[in-house]
Amino acid sequence: MIEQRDEMKLGELDQGSLISIILELREVVRVQAAEIQFLKDQLAKNSQNSGKPPSSDGLKKPAPKSLRERGKRSKGGQKGHSGHTLERVAEPDKIEYHRVEACPHCQQDLRGV
């Protein structure tokens, strides 16, 4: 109905016609705003916040977020903790030799070397 009136000049229309045009346009804007909001909501969904499978996320997957809280201690040995190391002895009880029989790269025999 609006398209038919587009050819007329708005200044030539009476007040009732202008009000009906405004009401029609307001309804069109309301419908379009609802459709835009629906499409925005669809775009915002991913496998983290909906029932969609992870394969539907495409290439822009959300970064994984751990539910565990960050540790309060620093990494590695803690201050004040005495370490325990196996000390070297002058006279070992037993000696084991682990000889390489073949080169790991070219598989050449190394038993004679």
C-alpha distances in whole Angstrom, upper triangle without the diagonal:
4,5,6,7,9,12,12,15,14,18,17,14,16,16,14,11,12,13,10,9,12,12,9,11,14,13,12,15,17,16,17,20,22,21,23,26,26,27,29,31,32,33,35,37,40,43,45,42,41,42,41,44,46,45,42,42,42,44,44,45,46,50,52,53,56,56,60,61,63,66,68,71,72,72,75,78,78,81,84,84,87,86,88,89,92,95,96,100,103,104,101,102,101,99,97,96,93,93,91,92,89,87,83,82,84,86,89,92,94,96,99,98
4,5,5,6,10,10,12,11,15,15,13,15,15,14,10,11,12,9,7,10,11,8,8,12,12,11,13,16,16,16,19,21,21,22,25,26,26,28,30,31,32,34,36,39,43,44,41,40,42,41,44,45,45,41,41,41,43,42,44,45,48,51,51,55,55,59,59,61,65,66,69,70,70,73,77,77,79,82,82,85,85,87,88,90,93,95,99,102,103,100,101,99,98,96,95,92,92,90,91,88,86,82,81,83,85,88,91,92,95,98,97
4,5,5,8,10,12,13,16,16,14,17,18,17,13,14,16,13,10,13,14,11,11,15,15,13,16,18,18,18,21,22,22,23,26,27,27,29,31,31,32,35,37,40,43,45,42,41,42,41,44,45,45,41,41,41,43,42,44,45,49,51,52,56,56,60,61,62,66,68,70,71,71,74,77,77,80,83,83,86,85,87,88,91,93,95,99,102,103,100,101,100,98,95,95,91,92,89,90,87,85,81,80,82,84,87,90,91,94,97,96
4,6,7,8,11,12,15,14,13,15,17,16,12,13,16,13,11,15,16,13,14,17,17,16,19,21,21,21,24,26,25,26,29,30,30,32,35,35,36,39,40,44,47,48,46,44,46,45,48,49,48,44,45,45,46,46,48,49,52,55,56,59,60,63,64,66,69,71,74,74,74,78,81,81,83,87,87,90,89,91,92,94,97,99,103,105,107,104,105,103,102,99,98,95,95,93,94,91,88,85,83,85,87,91,94,95,98,101,99
4,5,5,8,8,12,11,9,12,14,13,9,10,13,11,9,12,14,12,13,16,17,16,18,21,21,21,24,26,26,27,29,31,31,33,35,36,37,39,41,44,48,49,46,45,47,46,49,50,49,46,46,46,47,46,49,49,53,55,56,60,60,63,64,65,69,71,74,74,74,78,81,81,83,86,86,90,89,91,92,95,97,99,103,106,107,105,106,104,103,100,99,96,97,94,95,92,90,86,85,87,89,92,95,96,99,102,100
4,5,7,8,12,12,11,14,16,16,12,12,15,13,10,13,15,13,13,16,17,16,17,21,21,20,23,25,25,25,28,30,30,31,34,34,35,37,40,43,46,47,45,44,46,45,48,49,48,44,44,44,45,44,47,47,51,53,54,58,58,62,62,64,67,69,72,72,72,76,79,79,81,84,85,88,87,89,90,93,95,97,101,104,105,102,104,102,100,98,97,94,94,91,92,90,87,84,82,84,86,89,93,94,97,99,98
4,7,9,12,11,11,15,17,18,14,14,17,16,13,16,19,17,16,20,21,19,21,24,24,24,26,29,28,29,32,33,33,35,37,38,38,41,43,46,50,51,49,48,49,48,51,52,51,47,47,47,48,47,50,51,54,57,58,61,62,65,66,67,71,72,75,75,75,79,82,82,84,88,88,91,90,92,93,96,98,100,104,106,108,105,107,105,103,101,100,96,97,94,95,92,89,86,84,86,88,92,95,96,99,102,100
4,6,9,7,8,12,14,15,11,12,15,15,12,15,18,16,16,20,21,20,22,25,25,25,27,30,30,30,33,35,35,36,39,40,40,42,45,48,52,53,50,49,51,50,53,54,53,50,50,49,51,49,52,53,56,59,59,63,63,67,67,68,72,74,77,77,77,81,84,84,86,89,89,92,92,94,95,98,100,102,106,109,110,108,109,107,106,103,102,99,99,97,98,95,92,89,87,89,91,95,98,99,102,105,103
4,5,6,7,11,13,15,12,11,15,15,13,15,18,17,17,20,22,21,22,25,26,26,28,30,30,31,33,35,35,36,39,40,41,43,45,48,52,53,50,50,52,51,54,55,54,50,50,50,51,50,52,53,56,58,59,63,63,66,67,68,71,73,76,76,76,80,83,83,85,88,88,92,91,94,94,97,100,102,105,108,110,107,109,107,106,103,102,99,100,97,98,95,93,89,87,90,92,95,98,99,102,105,103
4,5,5,9,10,12,9,8,11,12,10,11,15,15,14,17,19,19,20,22,24,24,25,28,29,29,31,33,34,35,37,39,39,41,44,47,50,51,48,48,50,49,53,53,53,49,49,49,50,49,51,51,54,57,57,61,61,64,64,66,69,71,74,74,75,78,81,81,83,86,86,90,89,92,93,96,98,100,104,107,108,106,107,106,104,102,101,98,99,96,98,95,92,89,87,89,92,95,98,99,102,104,103
4,6,8,10,13,11,9,13,15,13,14,17,18,17,20,22,22,23,26,27,27,28,31,32,32,35,37,37,38,40,42,42,44,47,50,54,54,51,51,53,53,56,57,57,53,52,52,53,52,54,54,57,60,60,64,64,67,67,68,72,73,76,76,77,81,84,83,85,88,89,92,92,94,95,98,101,103,107,109,111,109,110,109,107,105,104,101,102,99,101,98,95,92,90,93,95,98,101,102,105,107,106
4,7,10,12,10,10,13,15,13,15,18,18,19,21,23,23,24,27,28,29,30,33,34,34,36,38,39,40,42,44,44,46,49,52,55,56,53,53,55,54,58,58,58,54,54,54,55,54,56,56,59,62,63,66,66,69,70,71,75,76,79,79,80,83,87,86,88,91,92,95,95,97,98,101,103,105,109,112,114,111,113,111,110,107,107,103,104,102,103,100,97,94,92,95,97,100,103,104,107,110,108
4,7,8,6,7,10,11,10,12,15,15,16,18,20,21,22,24,26,26,28,30,31,32,34,36,37,38,40,41,42,44,46,50,53,54,51,50,52,52,55,56,56,52,52,53,54,52,54,55,58,60,61,64,64,67,68,69,73,74,77,78,78,82,85,84,86,90,90,93,93,95,97,99,102,104,108,111,112,110,111,110,108,106,105,102,103,100,102,99,96,93,91,94,96,99,102,103,106,109,107
4,6,6,6,9,10,11,13,15,16,17,19,20,22,23,25,26,27,29,31,32,33,35,37,38,39,41,43,44,45,47,51,54,55,52,51,53,53,56,58,58,54,54,54,56,54,56,56,59,61,62,65,65,68,68,70,73,75,78,78,79,83,86,85,87,90,91,94,94,96,98,100,103,105,109,112,114,111,112,111,110,107,107,104,105,102,104,101,98,95,93,96,98,101,104,105,108,111,109
4,5,5,6,9,10,11,12,14,15,16,18,20,21,23,25,26,27,29,30,31,33,35,36,37,39,41,42,43,46,49,52,53,50,49,51,51,55,56,56,52,52,53,54,52,54,54,57,59,59,62,62,65,65,67,71,72,75,76,77,80,83,83,84,88,88,91,91,94,95,98,101,103,107,110,111,109,110,109,108,106,105,102,103,101,102,100,97,94,92,95,97,100,103,104,107,109,108
4,5,5,6,9,10,11,12,14,15,17,19,20,21,23,25,26,27,29,30,32,33,35,36,38,39,41,42,44,48,51,52,48,48,50,50,53,55,55,51,51,52,54,52,53,53,56,59,59,62,61,65,65,67,70,72,75,76,77,80,83,82,84,87,88,91,91,93,95,98,101,103,106,110,111,108,109,108,107,105,104,101,102,100,101,99,97,93,92,94,96,99,102,103,106,109,107
4,5,5,6,9,10,11,12,14,16,17,18,20,21,23,24,26,27,29,30,32,33,35,36,38,39,41,43,46,50,50,47,46,48,48,51,53,53,49,49,50,51,50,52,52,55,57,57,61,60,64,64,66,70,71,74,75,76,79,82,82,84,87,87,90,90,93,94,97,99,102,105,108,110,107,108,107,106,103,103,100,100,98,99,97,94,91,89,92,94,97,100,101,104,107,105
4,5,5,6,9,10,11,12,14,15,16,18,20,21,22,24,26,27,28,30,32,33,35,36,37,39,41,45,48,48,45,45,47,47,50,51,51,48,47,48,49,48,50,50,53,55,55,58,58,62,62,63,67,68,72,72,73,77,80,79,81,84,84,88,88,90,91,94,97,99,103,106,107,105,106,105,103,101,101,97,98,96,97,95,92,89,87,90,92,95,98,99,102,105,103
4,5,5,6,9,10,10,12,14,15,16,19,20,21,23,25,26,27,29,30,31,33,35,36,37,40,43,46,47,44,43,45,45,49,50,50,47,46,47,49,47,49,48,51,54,54,57,56,60,60,62,65,67,70,71,72,75,78,77,79,82,83,86,86,88,90,93,95,98,101,105,106,103,104,103,102,100,100,97,98,95,97,94,92,88,87,90,91,95,98,99,101,104,103
4,5,5,6,9,10,11,12,14,15,17,18,20,21,23,24,26,27,29,30,32,33,35,36,38,42,45,46,43,42,43,43,47,48,49,45,45,46,48,46,48,47,51,53,53,56,56,59,60,62,65,67,70,71,71,75,78,77,79,83,83,86,86,88,90,92,95,97,101,104,105,103,104,102,101,99,99,95,96,94,95,93,91,87,86,88,90,94,96,97,100,103,101
4,5,5,6,9,10,11,12,14,16,16,18,20,21,22,24,26,27,28,30,32,33,35,37,40,44,44,41,40,42,42,45,47,47,43,43,44,45,44,45,46,49,51,51,55,55,58,58,60,64,65,68,69,70,73,76,76,78,81,81,85,84,86,88,90,93,95,99,102,104,101,102,101,99,97,96,93,94,92,93,90,88,85,83,86,88,91,94,95,98,100,99
4,5,5,6,9,10,10,12,14,15,16,18,20,21,22,24,26,27,28,30,31,33,35,39,42,42,39,39,41,41,44,45,46,42,42,42,44,42,44,44,47,49,49,52,52,55,56,57,61,62,66,66,67,71,74,73,75,78,79,82,82,84,85,88,91,93,97,100,101,99,100,99,97,95,95,92,93,90,92,89,87,83,82,85,86,90,93,94,96,99,98
4,5,5,6,9,10,11,12,14,15,17,19,20,21,23,25,26,27,29,30,32,34,37,41,41,38,37,39,39,43,44,45,41,41,42,43,42,43,43,46,48,48,51,51,54,55,56,60,62,65,66,67,70,73,72,74,78,78,81,81,83,85,87,90,92,96,99,101,98,99,98,97,94,94,91,92,90,91,89,87,83,82,84,86,90,92,93,96,99,97
4,5,5,6,9,10,11,12,14,16,17,18,20,21,23,24,26,27,29,31,32,36,39,40,37,36,38,37,41,42,43,39,39,40,42,40,42,42,45,47,47,51,50,54,55,56,60,62,65,66,66,70,73,72,74,78,78,81,81,83,84,87,90,92,95,98,100,97,98,97,95,93,93,89,90,88,89,87,85,81,80,82,84,87,90,91,94,97,95
4,5,5,6,9,10,10,12,14,15,16,18,20,21,22,24,26,27,28,31,34,38,38,35,35,37,36,40,41,41,37,37,38,39,38,39,39,43,45,45,49,49,52,52,54,58,59,63,63,64,67,70,70,72,75,75,79,78,80,82,84,87,89,93,96,97,95,96,94,93,91,90,87,88,86,87,85,82,79,77,80,82,85,88,89,92,94,93
4,5,5,6,9,10,10,12,14,15,17,18,20,21,23,25,26,27,29,33,36,36,33,33,35,35,38,40,40,36,36,37,39,37,38,38,41,43,43,46,46,50,50,52,56,57,60,61,62,65,68,68,70,73,73,76,76,78,80,83,85,88,91,94,96,93,94,93,92,90,89,86,87,85,86,84,82,78,77,80,81,85,88,88,91,94,92
4,5,5,6,9,10,11,12,14,15,17,19,20,21,23,25,26,28,31,34,35,32,31,33,33,36,38,38,35,35,36,38,36,37,37,41,43,43,46,45,49,50,52,55,57,60,61,62,65,68,68,70,73,73,76,76,78,79,82,85,87,91,94,95,92,93,92,91,89,88,85,86,84,85,83,81,77,76,79,80,84,87,87,90,93,92
4,5,5,6,9,10,11,12,14,15,17,18,20,21,23,24,26,30,33,34,31,30,32,32,35,36,36,33,33,33,35,34,35,36,39,41,42,45,45,48,49,51,55,56,60,60,60,64,67,67,69,72,72,75,75,77,78,81,84,86,89,92,94,91,92,90,89,87,86,83,84,82,83,81,78,75,74,76,78,81,84,85,88,91,89
4,6,5,6,9,10,10,12,14,15,16,18,20,21,22,25,28,32,32,29,29,31,31,34,35,35,32,31,32,34,32,33,33,37,39,39,42,42,46,46,48,52,53,57,57,58,61,64,64,66,69,69,73,72,74,76,78,81,83,87,90,91,89,90,88,87,85,84,81,82,80,81,79,77,73,72,75,76,80,83,83,86,89,87
4,5,5,6,9,10,11,12,14,15,17,19,20,21,23,27,30,30,27,27,29,29,32,34,34,31,30,32,34,32,33,32,36,38,38,41,41,44,45,47,50,52,55,56,57,60,63,63,65,68,68,71,71,73,74,77,80,82,86,89,90,88,88,87,86,84,84,81,82,80,81,79,77,73,72,75,76,80,82,83,86,89,87
4,6,5,6,9,10,11,13,14,16,17,19,20,22,25,28,29,26,25,27,27,30,32,32,28,28,30,32,30,31,32,35,37,37,40,40,44,45,47,50,52,55,56,56,60,63,63,65,68,68,71,71,73,74,76,79,82,85,88,90,87,87,86,85,83,82,79,80,78,79,77,75,71,70,73,74,78,80,81,84,87,86
4,5,5,6,9,10,11,12,14,15,16,18,20,24,27,28,25,24,26,26,29,30,30,27,26,27,29,28,29,29,33,35,36,39,39,43,43,45,49,51,54,54,55,58,61,61,63,67,66,70,69,71,72,75,78,80,83,86,88,85,86,84,83,81,80,77,78,76,77,75,72,69,68,70,72,75,78,79,82,85,83
4,5,5,6,9,10,10,12,14,15,16,19,22,26,26,23,23,25,25,28,29,30,26,26,27,29,27,28,28,31,33,33,36,36,40,41,42,46,48,51,52,52,55,59,58,60,64,64,67,66,69,70,72,75,77,81,84,86,83,84,82,81,79,79,76,77,75,76,74,72,68,67,70,71,75,77,78,81,84,82
4,5,5,6,9,10,11,12,14,15,17,21,24,24,21,20,23,23,26,28,28,25,24,26,28,26,27,27,30,32,32,35,35,39,40,42,45,47,50,51,51,55,58,58,60,63,63,66,66,68,69,71,74,77,80,83,85,82,83,81,80,78,78,75,76,74,75,73,71,67,66,69,70,74,77,77,80,83,82
4,5,5,6,9,10,11,12,14,16,19,22,23,21,20,21,21,24,26,26,22,22,23,26,24,25,26,29,31,32,35,35,39,40,42,45,48,50,51,51,54,58,58,60,63,63,66,65,67,68,71,74,76,79,82,84,81,81,80,79,76,76,73,74,72,73,71,69,65,64,67,68,72,74,75,78,81,79
4,5,5,6,9,10,11,12,15,18,22,22,20,19,22,21,24,25,25,21,21,22,24,22,23,23,27,29,30,33,33,37,38,39,43,45,48,48,49,52,55,55,58,61,61,64,63,65,66,69,71,74,77,80,82,79,80,78,77,75,74,71,72,70,71,69,67,63,62,65,66,70,73,73,76,79,77
4,5,5,6,9,10,11,13,16,20,20,17,17,19,19,23,23,24,21,20,22,24,21,22,22,25,27,27,31,31,34,35,37,41,43,46,46,46,50,53,53,55,58,58,61,61,63,64,67,70,72,75,78,80,77,78,77,75,73,73,70,71,69,71,68,66,63,62,65,66,70,72,73,75,78,77
4,5,5,6,9,10,11,15,18,19,16,15,17,16,20,21,22,18,18,20,22,21,21,21,25,26,27,30,30,34,35,37,41,43,46,47,47,50,53,53,56,59,58,61,61,62,64,66,69,71,75,78,79,76,77,75,74,72,72,69,70,68,69,67,65,61,60,63,65,68,71,71,74,77,76
4,5,5,6,9,10,13,17,18,16,15,17,16,19,20,20,16,16,17,19,18,19,19,23,25,26,29,30,34,35,37,40,43,45,46,46,49,52,52,55,58,58,61,60,61,62,65,68,70,73,76,78,75,75,74,73,70,70,67,68,65,67,64,62,59,58,60,62,65,68,69,72,74,73
4,5,5,6,9,12,16,16,14,14,17,16,19,19,20,17,15,17,19,16,17,17,21,23,24,27,27,31,32,34,37,40,42,43,43,46,49,49,52,55,55,58,57,59,60,62,65,67,71,74,75,73,74,72,71,69,68,65,66,64,66,63,61,58,57,60,61,65,67,68,70,73,72
4,5,5,7,10,14,14,11,11,14,13,17,18,19,15,15,17,19,17,17,16,20,21,22,25,25,29,30,32,36,38,41,41,41,45,48,48,50,54,53,56,55,57,59,61,64,66,70,73,74,71,72,71,70,67,67,64,65,63,65,63,61,57,56,59,61,64,67,67,70,73,71
4,5,5,9,12,13,11,10,12,11,14,15,16,12,12,14,17,15,15,16,19,21,22,25,26,29,31,33,36,39,42,42,42,45,48,48,51,54,54,56,55,57,58,60,64,66,69,72,73,70,71,69,68,66,66,62,64,61,63,61,59,55,54,57,58,62,64,65,68,71,69
4,6,8,12,13,12,11,14,12,15,15,15,12,10,12,14,12,13,13,17,19,20,24,25,28,30,31,35,37,40,40,40,43,46,47,49,52,52,55,54,55,56,59,62,64,67,70,71,69,69,68,67,64,64,61,62,59,61,59,56,53,52,55,56,60,62,63,66,69,67
4,7,10,10,9,10,13,12,14,14,16,13,11,13,14,12,12,11,15,17,17,21,22,25,26,28,32,34,37,37,37,40,43,44,46,49,49,52,51,53,54,56,59,61,65,68,69,67,67,66,65,63,62,59,61,59,60,58,56,52,52,55,56,59,62,63,65,68,67
4,7,8,6,6,9,8,11,11,13,10,9,12,14,12,11,11,14,16,17,20,20,24,26,28,31,34,36,37,37,40,43,43,46,49,48,51,50,52,53,55,58,60,64,67,68,65,66,64,63,61,61,58,59,57,59,57,55,51,50,53,54,58,60,61,63,67,65
4,5,6,6,8,6,8,8,10,8,6,9,11,10,8,8,12,13,14,17,18,22,24,26,29,32,34,35,34,37,40,41,44,47,46,48,47,49,50,52,55,57,60,64,65,62,62,61,60,57,57,54,55,53,55,53,51,47,47,50,51,54,57,57,60,63,62
4,6,6,6,5,6,5,8,7,7,10,13,11,9,9,12,11,13,16,16,20,23,24,28,31,33,34,33,35,38,39,42,45,44,47,45,47,48,50,53,55,58,61,62,59,60,58,57,55,55,52,53,51,53,51,49,45,45,48,49,53,55,55,58,61,60
4,6,8,8,9,8,12,11,9,13,14,12,9,8,10,9,10,13,13,17,19,21,25,28,30,31,30,33,36,36,39,42,41,44,43,44,46,48,51,53,57,60,61,58,58,57,56,54,54,51,53,51,53,51,50,46,46,49,50,53,55,56,58,61,60
4,7,8,11,11,14,13,11,15,17,14,12,11,13,13,13,15,15,19,21,23,27,29,32,33,33,36,39,39,42,45,44,47,46,47,49,51,54,57,60,63,64,61,62,61,60,58,58,55,57,55,57,55,53,50,50,53,54,57,59,60,62,65,64
4,5,9,10,13,11,11,15,17,16,14,13,16,15,16,18,18,22,24,26,30,33,35,36,36,39,42,42,45,48,47,49,48,50,51,53,57,59,62,66,66,63,64,62,61,59,59,56,58,56,58,56,54,51,51,53,54,58,60,61,63,66,65
4,6,9,12,10,11,15,18,17,15,15,18,17,18,20,19,23,26,28,31,35,37,38,37,40,43,43,46,49,48,50,49,50,52,53,57,59,62,65,66,63,63,62,61,58,59,56,57,55,57,55,54,50,50,53,53,57,59,60,62,65,64
4,7,8,7,8,11,15,14,12,13,16,16,18,20,21,24,27,29,32,35,38,38,37,40,43,43,47,50,48,51,49,50,51,53,57,59,62,65,66,62,63,61,60,58,57,54,56,54,55,53,52,48,48,50,51,55,57,58,60,63,62
4,5,6,8,10,14,14,12,13,16,15,17,19,20,24,26,28,31,35,37,37,36,38,41,42,45,48,47,49,47,48,49,51,54,56,59,62,63,59,60,58,57,54,54,51,52,50,51,49,48,44,44,47,47,51,53,54,56,60,59
4,5,6,8,11,11,8,10,12,12,15,17,18,22,24,26,29,32,34,34,33,35,38,39,43,45,44,46,45,46,46,48,51,53,56,59,60,57,57,55,54,52,51,48,49,47,49,47,45,41,41,44,45,48,50,51,54,57,56
4,5,6,9,11,9,12,14,15,18,20,22,25,28,29,32,35,37,37,35,37,40,42,45,48,46,49,47,48,48,50,53,54,58,60,61,58,58,56,55,52,52,48,49,47,48,46,44,40,40,42,43,47,49,51,53,56,55
4,5,9,10,9,12,15,16,19,21,23,26,29,30,33,37,38,38,37,39,43,44,47,50,49,51,49,50,51,53,56,57,61,64,64,61,62,60,58,56,55,52,53,50,51,49,48,44,43,46,47,50,53,54,56,59,59
4,7,7,6,8,12,13,16,19,21,24,26,27,31,34,36,35,34,37,40,41,44,47,46,49,47,48,49,51,54,55,59,62,63,60,60,59,57,55,54,51,52,50,51,49,47,43,42,45,46,50,52,53,56,59,58
4,6,7,10,13,15,18,21,23,26,29,29,32,36,37,37,35,38,41,42,45,49,47,50,48,49,49,51,54,56,59,62,63,60,61,59,57,54,54,50,51,49,50,47,45,42,41,43,45,48,51,52,54,57,56
4,6,9,12,14,17,20,23,26,28,28,31,34,35,35,33,35,39,41,43,47,46,48,46,47,48,49,52,54,57,60,61,58,59,57,55,53,52,49,49,47,48,45,43,40,38,41,43,46,49,50,53,55,54
4,6,9,12,15,18,21,24,25,26,29,32,33,33,31,34,38,39,42,45,44,47,45,47,47,49,52,53,57,60,61,58,59,58,56,54,53,50,51,48,50,47,45,41,40,43,45,48,51,52,54,57,56
4,6,9,12,15,18,20,22,23,26,29,31,30,29,32,35,36,39,43,42,44,42,44,45,47,50,51,55,58,59,56,57,55,54,52,51,48,49,47,48,46,44,40,40,43,44,48,50,51,53,56,55
4,6,9,12,15,17,19,20,23,26,28,28,27,30,33,34,37,40,39,42,41,42,43,45,48,50,54,57,58,55,56,55,54,52,51,48,50,48,49,48,45,42,41,44,46,49,52,52,54,57,56
4,6,10,13,15,16,17,20,23,24,24,23,26,30,30,33,37,36,38,37,39,40,42,45,47,50,53,55,52,53,52,51,49,48,46,47,45,47,45,43,40,39,43,44,47,49,49,52,55,53
4,7,10,12,14,15,18,21,23,23,21,24,28,28,31,35,33,36,35,36,37,40,43,45,48,52,53,50,51,50,49,47,47,44,45,44,46,44,42,39,39,42,43,46,48,48,51,54,52
4,6,9,11,12,15,18,20,21,20,23,26,26,29,33,32,35,34,35,37,39,42,45,48,51,53,50,51,50,49,47,48,45,47,46,48,46,45,41,41,45,46,49,51,51,53,56,54
4,5,8,9,12,16,18,18,18,21,24,24,27,30,29,32,31,32,34,36,40,42,45,49,50,47,48,47,47,45,46,43,45,44,47,46,44,40,41,44,45,48,50,50,51,55,53
4,6,9,12,15,18,19,19,22,24,24,27,30,29,32,31,33,35,38,41,44,47,50,51,49,49,49,49,47,48,46,48,47,49,48,47,43,44,48,48,51,53,52,54,57,56
4,6,9,12,14,16,16,19,21,21,24,26,25,28,28,30,32,34,38,40,44,47,48,46,46,46,46,45,45,43,46,45,48,47,46,42,43,47,47,50,52,51,53,56,54
4,6,9,12,14,15,18,20,19,22,24,24,27,27,29,32,35,37,40,44,47,49,46,47,47,47,46,47,45,47,47,50,49,47,44,45,49,49,52,53,53,54,57,55
4,6,9,10,11,15,17,16,19,22,21,25,25,27,29,32,35,38,41,45,46,44,45,45,45,44,45,43,45,45,48,47,45,42,43,47,47,50,52,51,52,55,53
4,6,8,9,12,14,13,15,18,18,21,21,24,26,29,32,35,38,42,43,41,42,42,42,42,43,41,44,43,46,46,44,41,43,46,47,50,51,49,51,54,52
4,7,9,12,13,11,13,16,16,20,21,24,26,30,32,35,38,42,44,42,43,44,43,43,44,43,46,45,49,48,47,44,45,49,49,52,53,51,53,56,53
4,7,9,10,8,10,13,13,16,17,20,22,26,28,31,35,38,40,38,40,40,40,40,41,40,43,43,46,46,44,41,43,47,47,49,50,49,50,53,50
4,7,8,7,9,13,13,16,16,19,21,25,27,30,33,36,38,37,39,39,38,38,39,38,40,40,44,43,42,39,40,44,45,47,48,46,48,50,48
4,7,8,11,14,13,16,15,18,19,22,25,27,31,34,36,34,36,36,35,35,36,34,37,37,40,40,38,35,36,40,41,43,44,42,44,47,44
4,6,9,12,11,13,11,14,15,19,21,24,27,30,32,31,32,32,32,32,32,31,34,34,37,37,36,33,35,39,39,41,42,40,41,44,42
4,7,9,7,9,8,11,13,17,19,22,25,28,30,29,31,31,31,31,32,32,35,35,39,39,38,35,37,41,41,43,43,41,42,45,42
4,6,6,9,10,13,16,19,21,24,28,31,33,32,33,34,34,34,36,35,38,39,42,43,41,39,41,44,45,47,47,45,46,48,46
4,6,9,10,14,17,20,22,25,28,31,33,32,34,35,36,36,38,37,40,41,45,45,44,41,43,47,47,49,49,47,48,50,48
4,6,9,13,16,19,20,24,26,30,32,31,33,34,35,36,38,38,41,42,45,46,45,43,45,48,48,50,50,48,49,51,48
4,6,9,13,16,18,21,24,27,29,28,30,31,32,33,34,34,38,39,42,43,42,40,42,46,46,47,47,45,46,48,46
4,7,10,13,14,18,20,24,26,25,27,28,29,30,32,32,35,37,40,42,41,39,41,45,44,46,46,43,43,46,43
4,6,10,12,15,18,22,23,22,24,25,26,26,28,29,32,33,37,38,37,35,38,41,41,42,42,39,40,42,40
4,7,9,13,15,19,20,19,20,22,22,23,26,26,29,31,34,36,35,34,37,40,39,41,40,37,37,40,38
4,6,9,12,16,18,16,18,19,19,20,22,23,26,28,31,33,32,31,34,37,36,37,37,34,34,36,34
4,7,9,13,14,12,14,15,16,17,19,20,23,26,29,31,31,30,33,36,35,36,35,32,32,34,32
4,6,10,12,11,13,15,15,17,19,21,24,26,30,32,32,31,34,37,36,36,35,32,32,34,32
4,7,9,8,12,13,13,15,17,19,22,24,27,30,30,29,32,35,34,34,33,30,29,31,29
4,6,6,9,11,12,15,17,20,22,25,28,31,31,31,34,37,35,36,34,30,30,31,29
4,6,10,12,12,15,17,20,22,26,29,31,32,32,35,37,36,36,34,30,29,30,28
4,7,9,10,14,16,19,22,25,28,31,32,32,35,37,35,35,33,30,28,29,28
4,6,7,10,13,16,19,22,25,28,29,30,33,35,33,33,31,28,26,28,26
4,7,10,14,17,20,23,26,29,30,31,34,36,34,34,31,28,27,28,28
4,7,10,13,16,20,22,25,27,27,31,32,30,30,28,25,23,25,24
4,7,10,13,16,19,22,23,24,27,29,27,27,24,21,20,21,21
4,7,10,13,15,19,20,21,24,26,23,24,21,19,17,19,19
4,6,10,12,15,17,18,21,22,20,20,18,15,13,16,15
4,7,9,12,14,14,18,19,17,17,15,13,12,15,14
4,6,9,11,12,16,17,14,14,12,9,8,11,11
4,6,7,9,12,13,11,11,9,7,7,11,10
4,7,9,12,12,9,9,6,5,5,9,9
4,6,9,8,5,5,5,5,7,10,10
4,5,6,5,5,7,7,10,12,11
4,6,6,8,10,10,13,16,15
4,6,8,11,12,15,17,16
4,6,9,11,14,16,15
4,6,9,12,14,14
4,6,9,11,11
4,6,8,9
4,6,5
4,6
4
